[in-house]
Amino acid sequence: MYDPSIAPNHVVRTGLEVLLERRLYAKERIGLITNHTGVDRHLEQNIDLLLRAGYRLEAVFSPEHGLYGDHPDGMPVDEGIDLPAKEYGKGSGGAGQSKKRIPVFSLYGKNLAPTAEKMRDLTALIFDIQDIGSRYYTYTSTLVLSMEAASREGKRFIVLDRPNPIGGNHVEGNLPHAEWKSFVCGADVPIRHGLTLGEIAIIEAARKNLPQPEVVPMEGWTRSMFFHDTNLPWVPTSPNAPTLDMAILYPGTCLIEGTNLSEGRGTSTPFQTIGAPWVDSFRLARELRCLNLPGVAIRPAYFQPWDSKWSGQVCGGVQFHVLNPGEVRPVELGVRFLVALNKAFPGDFSLREPEPGGRYALNCLTGSVQLSQALKNQESPEKLLDSWQAESAAFQKAFRPYLLYK
């Protein structure tokens, strides 16, 4: 049993905790969009907490990776799973629903948003998922598509806000071009957006002329905080997001997904350890150290992924170690890393084969052809990085009035 007396004094209270304390939306018939990250500071699941408090929870919707975070990336999530019957009555802390089985519907399979049929008996959708702080994370697309669906059906859309784990003061990267929007690029925000999901919901609703979502803000969170400053427990947001260091690097090292290198899936340090069988680890480490990338240390590494690209083969590469989270510029790191690889191993390095329809994964991630063209033309990264930084700065200025946490 969890003993709260041994926990550190918490600093941040999530939107979930604020909602429960104030009994907000207690009369709604709720469809909860959540997964395994929807916990309080004691690691109790929001589903149990809402039922125990007497909320009318009618349905649960789960995003990519499923309700329990057990599905690998890209694997469709089946429907038709019911939560086990639980009794929340006298003696269990509240007068909640007794022995009620709650259906769990997938938002990463046949449907990417709640359908009209599944929302028919609901009055509100509540979204409560921990984000990672990068545009290319499909929970953001699930947020936007679900908000649109709620608007079409006249349902309230409520976001229980949670921290941006990599801070709210740092914004990097470009804005996506319309022709490259996709499920991995579903919001018009920079790659490292510096926003909470509540703020993204407000911004996207304004862009799309949708009813403004109702956000239950956090208490105690400031934009300078990284997740380790909150004293909240880190729950891996997906199967390959085990640590905060991974989250800090992810806006840059996720770009490796669009190439023929392993991004470390199938190792204990995904998105921190990167390489391929043809990489000379020590040469690559020397090349990267010359770039003086801020906030990180780089070591040569050899590894053998047990899954994904180059599974079962020994890869040479590097591991990035985060020394100072506030100094790391992950998008710049990712771009400079790809340019250095392309220069050092031109005969071996390549983009991943196009997906059906001829769309390169790197273009889908970045929302443009700019980076892939720069690699093809062996261009210096300076012009691209300057252009992207100008876009992110303009975004920050334009949408400052929408921020919930100043």
C-alpha positions as CSV (number, residue, x, y, z in Angstrom):
1,M,0.0,0.0,0.0
2,Y,1.3,3.5,-0.9
3,D,2.3,5.5,2.2
4,P,2.0,9.2,1.4
5,S,4.0,10.1,4.5
6,I,7.2,9.0,2.7
7,A,6.5,11.0,-0.5
8,P,8.3,14.3,-1.1
9,N,6.2,17.4,-0.7
10,H,4.6,17.9,-4.0
11,V,4.9,21.1,-5.9
12,V,2.5,20.7,-8.8
13,R,-1.1,19.6,-8.6
14,T,-2.4,18.2,-11.9
15,G,-5.8,19.1,-13.5
16,L,-7.0,15.6,-12.3
17,E,-6.3,16.4,-8.7
18,V,-7.8,19.9,-9.0
19,L,-11.0,18.4,-10.6
20,L,-11.4,15.8,-7.8
21,E,-10.8,18.3,-5.0
22,R,-13.3,20.8,-6.3
23,R,-15.8,18.1,-7.6
24,L,-15.9,19.8,-11.0
25,Y,-18.2,18.4,-13.7
26,A,-19.7,15.9,-11.2
27,K,-23.1,15.9,-13.0
28,E,-21.7,15.1,-16.4
29,R,-22.0,11.7,-18.2
30,I,-18.4,11.3,-19.0
31,G,-16.3,9.6,-21.7
32,L,-12.7,9.6,-20.4
33,I,-9.9,9.7,-23.0
34,T,-6.9,8.4,-21.1
35,N,-4.2,5.7,-20.7
36,H,-1.8,4.4,-18.1
37,T,-0.3,7.9,-17.5
38,G,-3.6,9.3,-16.1
39,V,-2.6,8.9,-12.5
40,D,-2.4,11.2,-9.4
41,R,0.7,11.8,-7.4
42,H,0.1,8.5,-5.5
43,L,0.0,6.6,-8.8
44,E,-3.7,5.9,-8.5
45,Q,-5.5,5.6,-11.9
46,N,-8.0,8.4,-12.8
47,I,-10.6,5.8,-13.7
48,D,-10.6,4.4,-10.1
49,L,-10.4,7.9,-8.6
50,L,-13.4,9.2,-10.6
51,L,-15.6,6.1,-9.8
52,R,-14.7,6.2,-6.2
53,A,-15.7,9.9,-6.1
54,G,-19.1,9.1,-7.6
55,Y,-18.5,10.4,-11.1
56,R,-20.7,9.0,-13.9
57,L,-18.1,7.4,-16.0
58,E,-19.8,5.8,-19.0
59,A,-16.9,5.0,-21.4
60,V,-13.2,5.1,-21.7
61,F,-11.3,5.8,-24.9
62,S,-7.6,4.9,-25.3
63,P,-5.0,6.3,-27.7
64,E,-2.0,4.7,-29.4
65,H,-0.3,2.1,-27.2
66,G,-3.6,1.2,-25.6
67,L,-5.1,1.8,-22.2
68,Y,-2.2,0.1,-20.4
69,G,0.7,1.3,-22.7
70,D,1.5,-2.2,-23.7
71,H,1.1,-1.9,-27.5
72,P,4.3,-1.1,-29.6
73,D,4.3,2.0,-31.8
74,G,2.2,1.8,-34.8
75,M,0.3,-1.4,-33.7
76,P,-3.5,-0.9,-34.0
77,V,-5.4,-1.2,-30.7
78,D,-8.4,-3.5,-30.6
79,E,-11.8,-2.5,-29.3
80,G,-14.3,-4.4,-27.2
81,I,-12.3,-4.6,-24.0
82,D,-14.3,-3.9,-20.8
83,L,-12.7,-2.8,-17.6
84,P,-13.1,-5.3,-14.8
85,A,-16.2,-4.8,-12.7
86,K,-15.3,-2.9,-9.5
87,E,-17.4,-2.0,-6.6
88,Y,-17.3,1.5,-5.3
89,G,-19.9,1.8,-2.6
90,K,-20.0,1.9,1.1
91,G,-16.7,0.9,2.7
92,S,-14.7,1.8,-0.4
93,G,-14.3,5.5,0.1
94,G,-17.4,6.8,-1.7
95,A,-20.9,6.3,-3.0
96,G,-19.7,5.6,-6.5
97,Q,-21.0,3.3,-9.2
98,S,-21.3,-0.3,-8.0
99,K,-20.2,-3.2,-10.1
100,K,-20.4,-1.4,-13.3
101,R,-18.5,-2.6,-16.4
102,I,-17.2,0.3,-18.4
103,P,-16.5,-0.2,-22.2
104,V,-13.0,0.7,-23.5
105,F,-13.0,2.0,-27.1
106,S,-9.8,2.4,-29.2
107,L,-8.8,5.7,-30.8
108,Y,-5.9,4.0,-32.6
109,G,-7.5,1.5,-35.0
110,K,-10.6,1.7,-37.1
111,N,-11.5,5.1,-35.5
112,L,-9.1,7.9,-34.5
113,A,-11.7,9.9,-32.6
114,P,-14.9,9.0,-30.7
115,T,-17.8,8.3,-33.0
116,A,-21.2,9.9,-32.7
117,E,-22.6,6.5,-31.7
118,K,-20.1,6.0,-28.9
119,M,-20.8,9.6,-27.6
120,R,-24.6,9.3,-27.9
121,D,-25.2,8.9,-24.1
122,L,-22.4,11.2,-23.0
123,T,-22.5,14.9,-22.1
124,A,-18.8,15.5,-21.9
125,L,-15.4,14.1,-23.1
126,I,-12.6,14.5,-20.5
127,F,-9.0,14.2,-21.8
128,D,-6.4,13.2,-19.3
129,I,-3.1,12.0,-20.7
130,Q,0.5,12.9,-20.0
131,D,2.3,14.5,-23.1
132,I,6.0,14.4,-23.9
133,G,6.5,17.9,-25.2
134,S,7.0,17.2,-28.9
135,R,4.7,17.7,-31.9
136,Y,5.3,14.3,-33.2
137,Y,3.6,12.4,-30.5
138,T,0.2,11.0,-31.5
139,Y,-1.5,11.9,-28.2
140,T,-1.6,15.5,-29.6
141,S,-3.5,14.3,-32.7
142,T,-5.9,12.3,-30.5
143,L,-6.5,15.5,-28.5
144,V,-7.3,17.6,-31.6
145,L,-9.4,15.0,-33.4
146,S,-11.4,14.2,-30.2
147,M,-12.0,17.9,-29.7
148,E,-13.4,18.2,-33.2
149,A,-15.6,15.2,-32.7
150,A,-17.0,16.6,-29.5
151,S,-17.7,19.9,-31.2
152,R,-19.7,18.2,-34.0
153,E,-21.8,16.3,-31.5
154,G,-22.4,19.3,-29.2
155,K,-20.5,17.7,-26.3
156,R,-18.4,19.5,-23.7
157,F,-14.6,18.9,-24.2
158,I,-12.6,19.2,-21.0
159,V,-8.8,18.9,-20.7
160,L,-7.3,18.0,-17.3
161,D,-3.9,19.7,-17.7
162,R,-0.6,18.1,-17.0
163,P,3.0,19.4,-17.2
164,N,5.1,19.8,-20.3
165,P,7.9,17.5,-19.1
166,I,10.6,19.4,-21.0
167,G,9.5,22.9,-19.9
168,G,7.5,25.7,-21.3
169,N,10.1,28.3,-22.0
170,H,12.0,26.6,-24.8
171,V,10.4,26.4,-28.3
172,E,12.3,25.0,-31.3
173,G,11.6,23.9,-34.8
174,N,9.4,24.7,-37.8
175,L,5.6,24.8,-38.2
176,P,4.2,22.0,-40.5
177,H,3.2,22.7,-44.1
178,A,-0.4,21.8,-44.8
179,E,0.4,19.1,-47.4
180,W,2.5,17.2,-44.8
181,K,0.0,17.2,-42.0
182,S,-0.6,13.6,-40.7
183,F,-1.3,11.7,-37.5
184,V,2.3,12.2,-36.4
185,C,2.0,15.9,-37.3
186,G,-1.5,16.8,-36.2
187,A,-1.2,20.3,-34.6
188,D,0.1,23.6,-36.0
189,V,2.8,24.0,-33.4
190,P,6.6,23.9,-33.5
191,I,8.4,20.6,-33.0
192,R,9.4,21.4,-29.4
193,H,6.3,23.4,-28.7
194,G,6.7,24.4,-25.0
195,L,3.0,24.1,-24.4
196,T,0.7,22.0,-22.2
197,L,-2.0,19.9,-23.9
198,G,-4.6,22.3,-22.5
199,E,-2.9,25.2,-24.2
200,I,-2.6,23.3,-27.5
201,A,-6.3,22.5,-27.3
202,I,-7.1,26.2,-26.8
203,I,-4.8,27.3,-29.7
204,E,-6.1,24.6,-32.1
205,A,-9.7,25.5,-31.2
206,A,-9.0,29.1,-32.0
207,R,-7.4,28.2,-35.3
208,K,-10.2,25.9,-36.3
209,N,-13.0,28.1,-35.0
210,L,-14.2,25.5,-32.6
211,P,-15.8,26.1,-29.2
212,Q,-13.1,26.8,-26.7
213,P,-12.3,23.7,-24.7
214,E,-12.7,23.8,-20.9
215,V,-9.3,23.3,-19.3
216,V,-8.8,22.5,-15.7
217,P,-5.4,24.1,-15.1
218,M,-2.6,22.8,-12.9
219,E,-1.7,24.5,-9.7
220,G,1.9,25.2,-9.0
221,W,3.4,24.7,-12.4
222,T,5.5,27.3,-14.0
223,R,7.0,27.4,-17.5
224,S,10.6,27.1,-16.2
225,M,9.8,23.7,-14.7
226,F,11.0,20.4,-16.1
227,F,9.2,17.3,-14.9
228,H,11.8,16.5,-12.2
229,D,11.0,19.9,-10.7
230,T,7.3,18.9,-10.1
231,N,7.8,16.1,-7.6
232,L,5.3,14.1,-9.6
233,P,6.1,10.5,-10.4
234,W,7.2,9.9,-14.0
235,V,5.2,7.2,-15.7
236,P,6.7,6.2,-19.1
237,T,4.3,7.8,-21.6
238,S,4.8,5.0,-24.2
239,P,6.8,1.8,-24.4
240,N,10.0,3.6,-25.6
241,A,9.8,6.6,-23.2
242,P,11.3,5.3,-20.0
243,T,13.1,8.4,-18.6
244,L,13.0,12.1,-18.6
245,D,16.3,12.2,-20.4
246,M,14.7,10.4,-23.3
247,A,11.9,13.0,-23.3
248,I,14.4,15.9,-23.4
249,L,16.2,14.4,-26.4
250,Y,13.1,13.1,-28.2
251,P,12.2,16.2,-30.2
252,G,15.6,15.8,-32.0
253,T,16.5,12.2,-31.8
254,C,13.0,11.1,-33.1
255,L,14.1,12.4,-36.5
256,I,16.3,9.2,-36.7
257,E,13.0,7.3,-37.2
258,G,13.0,8.8,-40.7
259,T,16.4,7.3,-41.6
260,N,18.1,3.8,-41.9
261,L,19.7,4.1,-38.4
262,S,18.3,2.5,-35.3
263,E,16.9,5.1,-32.9
264,G,17.6,2.7,-30.0
265,R,14.2,0.9,-30.1
266,G,14.9,-2.6,-28.7
267,T,17.5,-1.3,-26.2
268,S,17.2,0.0,-22.7
269,T,18.0,3.6,-23.8
270,P,15.7,4.3,-26.8
271,F,16.2,7.8,-28.5
272,Q,19.4,8.2,-26.4
273,T,21.5,5.5,-28.1
274,I,21.6,5.7,-31.9
275,G,23.5,3.8,-34.6
276,A,23.8,1.2,-37.4
277,P,26.1,-1.7,-38.2
278,W,28.1,0.5,-40.6
279,V,28.8,3.3,-38.2
280,D,32.3,3.8,-36.7
281,S,31.4,4.8,-33.2
282,F,34.6,6.6,-32.3
283,R,34.7,8.5,-35.5
284,L,31.1,9.6,-35.1
285,A,31.7,10.6,-31.5
286,R,34.7,12.7,-32.5
287,E,32.6,14.5,-35.2
288,L,29.8,15.3,-32.8
289,R,32.0,16.5,-30.0
290,C,33.5,19.0,-32.4
291,L,30.0,20.6,-32.7
292,N,29.9,21.5,-28.9
293,L,26.2,20.6,-28.6
294,P,25.0,22.3,-25.4
295,G,23.8,20.4,-22.4
296,V,24.9,16.9,-23.4
297,A,27.9,14.6,-23.3
298,I,28.5,12.1,-26.1
299,R,30.2,8.7,-25.8
300,P,30.9,6.0,-28.4
301,A,28.6,3.0,-28.0
302,Y,28.0,-0.4,-29.4
303,F,24.6,-2.1,-29.0
304,Q,22.5,-4.9,-30.3
305,P,18.7,-4.1,-30.6
306,W,16.4,-6.9,-29.8
307,D,13.6,-5.3,-31.8
308,S,12.9,-2.8,-34.6
309,K,15.6,-1.7,-37.1
310,W,18.8,-3.8,-37.2
311,S,17.3,-6.3,-34.7
312,G,19.9,-8.8,-33.6
313,Q,22.8,-7.0,-35.3
314,V,25.7,-5.2,-33.5
315,C,25.4,-1.5,-34.2
316,G,28.1,1.2,-33.8
317,G,26.9,4.6,-32.7
318,V,26.7,7.0,-29.8
319,Q,24.8,7.6,-26.6
320,F,23.7,11.1,-25.6
321,H,23.9,11.8,-21.9
322,V,21.9,14.8,-20.6
323,L,24.1,16.9,-18.3
324,N,22.0,20.1,-18.1
325,P,18.4,19.8,-19.2
326,G,18.0,23.6,-19.5
327,E,20.8,23.9,-22.0
328,V,19.8,21.1,-24.3
329,R,18.5,22.2,-27.7
330,P,17.1,18.9,-29.0
331,V,15.9,20.0,-32.4
332,E,19.2,21.6,-33.2
333,L,20.9,18.5,-31.9
334,G,18.8,16.2,-34.2
335,V,19.4,18.3,-37.3
336,R,23.1,18.7,-36.7
337,F,23.4,14.9,-36.0
338,L,21.8,14.0,-39.3
339,V,24.0,16.4,-41.2
340,A,27.1,15.0,-39.5
341,L,26.1,11.4,-40.3
342,N,25.3,12.3,-43.9
343,K,28.7,13.9,-44.3
344,A,30.7,11.2,-42.5
345,F,29.0,8.1,-44.1
346,P,27.5,9.3,-47.4
347,G,27.6,5.9,-49.0
348,D,25.7,4.2,-46.1
349,F,23.4,6.8,-44.6
350,S,20.0,7.2,-46.3
351,L,16.4,8.1,-45.5
352,R,14.0,5.3,-44.7
353,E,12.2,3.9,-47.7
354,P,9.0,5.9,-48.7
355,E,5.7,4.7,-47.2
356,P,2.8,3.8,-49.5
357,G,2.1,7.0,-51.5
358,G,5.7,8.0,-51.7
359,R,5.8,9.9,-48.4
360,Y,9.1,9.9,-46.6
361,A,8.8,9.4,-42.9
362,L,11.3,12.3,-42.3
363,N,9.0,14.7,-44.2
364,C,6.0,13.5,-42.2
365,L,7.8,14.1,-38.9
366,T,9.1,17.5,-39.8
367,G,6.0,18.5,-41.7
368,S,8.0,19.7,-44.7
369,V,10.7,18.7,-47.3
370,Q,13.2,21.2,-46.0
371,L,15.4,18.9,-43.9
372,S,15.4,16.0,-46.4
373,Q,16.3,18.5,-49.2
374,A,19.1,19.9,-47.2
375,L,20.5,16.4,-46.6
376,K,20.2,15.5,-50.3
377,N,22.0,18.7,-51.3
378,Q,24.7,18.3,-48.6
379,E,23.8,21.8,-47.3
380,S,25.1,23.3,-44.1
381,P,22.4,23.2,-41.3
382,E,22.8,26.9,-40.4
383,K,20.2,28.3,-42.9
384,L,17.7,25.7,-42.0
385,L,18.1,26.2,-38.3
386,D,17.9,30.0,-38.6
387,S,14.7,29.7,-40.6
388,W,13.1,27.2,-38.1
389,Q,14.0,29.4,-35.2
390,A,12.4,32.4,-36.8
391,E,9.2,30.4,-37.2
392,S,9.2,29.2,-33.6
393,A,9.9,32.7,-32.4
394,A,7.0,34.1,-34.4
395,F,4.7,31.4,-33.1
396,Q,5.6,32.2,-29.5
397,K,4.8,35.9,-30.0
398,A,1.5,35.3,-31.8
399,F,0.1,32.8,-29.3
400,R,1.4,34.3,-26.0
401,P,-2.1,35.6,-25.2
402,Y,-3.4,32.0,-25.2
403,L,-1.0,30.7,-22.6
404,L,-2.5,29.6,-19.3
405,Y,0.7,29.7,-17.3
406,K,2.6,33.0,-17.8
